[in-house]
Amino acid sequence: MKITVVGAGISGLTAARICKDAGHDVTVFETKGFIGGACAIDEDNNPRFGAHILHTNNRMVWEFIAKYCSIKKYDHYVIARTDAGEVPVPFNYWSELLIGKKTDEELLNLIFRHYTMRQWGISYDDLPEDTRKRVKVRRGGTDCRYFTDLYQGIPDYKQLFTNLRKDIDVLTGVAGGDWRNNDAELVFYSGCISDFSTDECLQYRTCDFEESKITTHCPVLNNCTSWTNERWTRIHNFRSMGIGSKSMMETPRPCKYGEMRLYPLTVDEKQVNKYNQLMRDLPIHCIPIGRVAKYLYLDMDDAIYSTMILVNSSIK
Ligand SMILES: Cc1cc2nc3c(=O)[nH]c(=O)nc-3n(C[C@H](O)[C@H](O)[C@H](O)COP(=O)(O)OP(=O)(O)OC[C@H]3O[C@@H](n4cnc5c(N)ncnc54)[C@H](O)[C@@H]3O)c2cc1C
């Protein structure tokens, strides 16, 4: 079967690999001049859009990625810069030793409220429940790691992308509508589905990434303070993670048309209804995959797993 994959992020490349291995004729279209989407790396192996740690309890996903690249063993640590000082998050035994006992409400004020405003441009209380639940307010015990999943590490992305795209035509730097000329029987689509309409109605956040002026020794420093007007949310110190050489500052802002859609902002029912309407208007042979097209705040493992399931059931 002739299959088009739109987008060469982790979802698109996963879809392309599965289809190719099943014997189909696959072409991938990518508007950017590079592949990898939000997980892309630059020429010096530094992540372009923030560190991407693979953390999952899903063995199938872990084994899928491990088949195509080596995965460096890595446990992730995050420090929050707060009004009371710098503390490990989620707030745990060690954080309490540093700044004393705190109620949940105090922790929300110290760690979550100002960060949320910078990240999403809305208040913590207006965040959807599932977004709020992603980071625990506190964690009992002495485990200081940010993630507690069974499998954790950093894939060798260069190797991963090279092997996932092996023997597949991947066209980069194309125009957003070029894939339509390929006349495929089936399309796996990882772009934004509002591109099928004339109305850019779904909201996303994008980020500016720049070399950090602030030095930090921890892998990630979160900006949770109330006293600064600086809008950055995180500093990713790639050197301390053993990948790349840079320290990168991440500053979120609303996403304009044509920019990299990094975080779906599904805050109100109106957005969800618009998404559902767009889904109903989608051509029958187009199947949305991944974080942007499904308009869900998916981590890599969920993006990969949902793509595996959808693709396998569609090409049967
Ligand atoms: C700063 C940041 C840090 C993150 N850190 C982690 C982490 O540590 N661990 C983790 O598990 N997850 C992390 N994530 C989430 C992770 O990035 C996503 O789950 C994953 O990258 C989603 O991949 P995707 O392929 O679905 O989407 P994307 O990576 O967004 O790929 C979509 C691709 O489609 C292309 N495209 C769009 N429209 C078109 C079109 N019309 N024609 C051709 N191409 C098109 C885009 O250019 C893009 O390359 C992070 C996300 C961000 C923003």
The ligand as an SDF file (V2000), in Angstrom:
LIG
                    3D

 53 58  0  0  0  0  0  0  0  0999 V2000
   10.5500   21.3220   25.9350 C   0  0  0  0  0  0  0  0  0  0  0  0
   10.0030   19.9240   25.9130 C   0  0  0  0  0  0  0  0  0  0  0  0
   10.6260   18.9230   26.6600 C   0  0  0  0  0  0  0  0  0  0  0  0
   10.1070   17.6280   26.6500 C   0  0  0  0  0  0  0  0  0  0  0  0
   10.7210   16.6600   27.3920 N   0  0  0  0  0  0  0  0  0  0  0  0
   10.2510   15.4000   27.3660 C   0  0  0  0  0  0  0  0  0  0  0  0
   10.8940   14.3760   28.1280 C   0  0  0  0  0  0  0  0  0  0  0  0
   11.8970   14.6110   28.8170 O   0  0  0  0  0  0  0  0  0  0  0  0
   10.3590   13.1130   28.0610 N   0  0  0  0  0  0  0  0  0  0  0  0
    9.2370   12.8090   27.3130 C   0  0  0  0  0  0  0  0  0  0  0  0
    8.8210   11.6510   27.2950 O   0  0  0  0  0  0  0  0  0  0  0  0
    8.6090   13.7740   26.5920 N   0  0  0  0  0  0  0  0  0  0  0  0
    9.0930   15.0470   26.6020 C   0  0  0  0  0  0  0  0  0  0  0  0
    8.4800   16.0110   25.8620 N   0  0  0  0  0  0  0  0  0  0  0  0
    7.3220   15.6060   25.0150 C   0  0  0  0  0  0  0  0  0  0  0  0
    7.8200   15.0900   23.6390 C   0  0  0  0  0  0  0  0  0  0  0  0
    8.5250   16.1320   23.0040 O   0  0  0  0  0  0  0  0  0  0  0  0
    6.6450   14.6590   22.7690 C   0  0  0  0  0  0  0  0  0  0  0  0
    5.8900   13.6500   23.4030 O   0  0  0  0  0  0  0  0  0  0  0  0
    7.0710   14.1120   21.4070 C   0  0  0  0  0  0  0  0  0  0  0  0
    8.1460   14.8190   20.8710 O   0  0  0  0  0  0  0  0  0  0  0  0
    5.8890   14.1600   20.4470 C   0  0  0  0  0  0  0  0  0  0  0  0
    6.3260   13.7510   19.1790 O   0  0  0  0  0  0  0  0  0  0  0  0
    5.3720   13.9060   17.9070 P   0  0  0  0  0  0  0  0  0  0  0  0
    6.0790   13.2480   16.7860 O   0  0  0  0  0  0  0  0  0  0  0  0
    4.0120   13.4480   18.2600 O   0  0  0  0  0  0  0  0  0  0  0  0
    5.2550   15.4840   17.6580 O   0  0  0  0  0  0  0  0  0  0  0  0
    6.3980   16.4990   17.1720 P   0  0  0  0  0  0  0  0  0  0  0  0
    7.6860   16.1650   17.7670 O   0  0  0  0  0  0  0  0  0  0  0  0
    5.8320   17.8740   17.4060 O   0  0  0  0  0  0  0  0  0  0  0  0
    6.4910   16.2140   15.6060 O   0  0  0  0  0  0  0  0  0  0  0  0
    5.5750   16.6760   14.6640 C   0  0  0  0  0  0  0  0  0  0  0  0
    6.3660   16.9700   13.3870 C   0  0  0  0  0  0  0  0  0  0  0  0
    5.4650   17.2180   12.3250 O   0  0  0  0  0  0  0  0  0  0  0  0
    5.9850   18.2610   11.5390 C   0  0  0  0  0  0  0  0  0  0  0  0
    4.8420   18.8100   10.7810 N   0  0  0  0  0  0  0  0  0  0  0  0
    3.7530   19.4380   11.2740 C   0  0  0  0  0  0  0  0  0  0  0  0
    2.9010   19.7620   10.2680 N   0  0  0  0  0  0  0  0  0  0  0  0
    3.4540   19.3110    9.1210 C   0  0  0  0  0  0  0  0  0  0  0  0
    3.0350   19.3220    7.7410 C   0  0  0  0  0  0  0  0  0  0  0  0
    1.8790   19.8530    7.3560 N   0  0  0  0  0  0  0  0  0  0  0  0
    3.8620   18.7710    6.8160 N   0  0  0  0  0  0  0  0  0  0  0  0
    5.0470   18.1960    7.1800 C   0  0  0  0  0  0  0  0  0  0  0  0
    5.4840   18.1610    8.4740 N   0  0  0  0  0  0  0  0  0  0  0  0
    4.6900   18.7010    9.4300 C   0  0  0  0  0  0  0  0  0  0  0  0
    6.6010   19.2190   12.5460 C   0  0  0  0  0  0  0  0  0  0  0  0
    7.5470   20.0840   11.9450 O   0  0  0  0  0  0  0  0  0  0  0  0
    7.2450   18.2190   13.5090 C   0  0  0  0  0  0  0  0  0  0  0  0
    8.5630   17.9140   13.1330 O   0  0  0  0  0  0  0  0  0  0  0  0
    8.9540   17.3160   25.8760 C   0  0  0  0  0  0  0  0  0  0  0  0
    8.3350   18.3260   25.1340 C   0  0  0  0  0  0  0  0  0  0  0  0
    8.8440   19.6130   25.1490 C   0  0  0  0  0  0  0  0  0  0  0  0
    8.1580   20.6700   24.3520 C   0  0  0  0  0  0  0  0  0  0  0  0
  1  2  1  0
  2  3  1  0
  2 52  2  0
  3  4  2  0
  4  5  1  0
  4 50  1  0
  5  6  2  0
  6  7  1  0
  6 13  1  0
  7  8  2  0
  7  9  1  0
  9 10  1  0
 10 11  2  0
 10 12  1  0
 12 13  2  0
 13 14  1  0
 14 15  1  0
 14 50  1  0
 15 16  1  0
 16 17  1  0
 16 18  1  0
 18 19  1  0
 18 20  1  0
 20 21  1  0
 20 22  1  0
 22 23  1  0
 23 24  1  0
 24 25  2  0
 24 26  1  0
 24 27  1  0
 27 28  1  0
 28 29  2  0
 28 30  1  0
 28 31  1  0
 31 32  1  0
 32 33  1  0
 33 34  1  0
 33 48  1  0
 34 35  1  0
 35 36  1  0
 35 46  1  0
 36 37  1  0
 36 45  1  0
 37 38  2  0
 38 39  1  0
 39 40  1  0
 39 45  2  0
 40 41  1  0
 40 42  2  0
 42 43  1  0
 43 44  2  0
 44 45  1  0
 46 47  1  0
 46 48  1  0
 48 49  1  0
 50 51  2  0
 51 52  1  0
 52 53  1  0
M  END
$$$$
